[in-house]
Amino acid sequence: QPWPISQDYNKVKSTLKLDSLHTANKSIAYLIIKNDSLWFEEYYDGYNRDSKTNSFSMAKSMVAAALGKALELGYITSLEDKVKKYLPELSGQYADDLTVKDLVTMQSGLKWDESYNSPFSVTTKAYFYDNLSETMLQLPISSAPGQGFKYQSGDTQLLAMVLSEALPISLSEFLSTYFWKPMGAEKEALWQYNAKDGVEKAYCCIASNALDFARFGKLYKDKGTWYGNSLLDSTY
């Protein structure tokens, strides 16, 4: 389902200031979708509309959408479900208190180091662990959950582990079935996962193109509806 092309497609050129931002940030794709039509499109450094690149933390919002669908279909009973219902091995002083809602709102109390510069931080190591799920379960819930927002990639990874236990298919298949295909994505996507535990790297690693990533922006803008079809409950 290709994006409609605006009558003013690429008629407005980017400004020098915008170009300087792309140069500084080493952008590879930049789109503007206006009134649900492709209004501006530019690629850099040899990339084009078919090139795949890493989603990085956009994946977190896709996992959150998958949770919403899992609730709607009854695979997850409630946002107040205890995480230990799905991951009984969870450790730490406050492990019994942790809810699914705490994970999706990043209020877990998980002992996690969200550092990107140190090669020794768990965030950096998570890209390379042979068994990421085993590593996650060794990190304790060391602070009381639900006490305040703290951005942590580990929360989304734990959420993916919950979903992997609750869903009848893999998380990547679930995202494809209930979002990627119904939104008419034009290209295949790839999602890195750990071979030993079969769980997707949920905080980072979906590879696709800017045109298909942009579909999630439209879905959220329209409160879960895609051209009249409800893909995600608007109350969620």
Secondary structure by P-SEA (a helix, b strand, c coil): cccccccccccccccaaaaaaaaaacccbbbbbccccccbbbbcccccccbbbbccaaaaaaaaaaaaaaaaaccccccccccccccccccccccccccaaaaaaccccccccccccccccccccccccccaaaaaaaccccccccccccccaaaaaaaaaaaaacccccaaaaaaacccccccccbbbbbbbbcccccccccbbbbbcccccaaaaaaaaacccccccccccccc
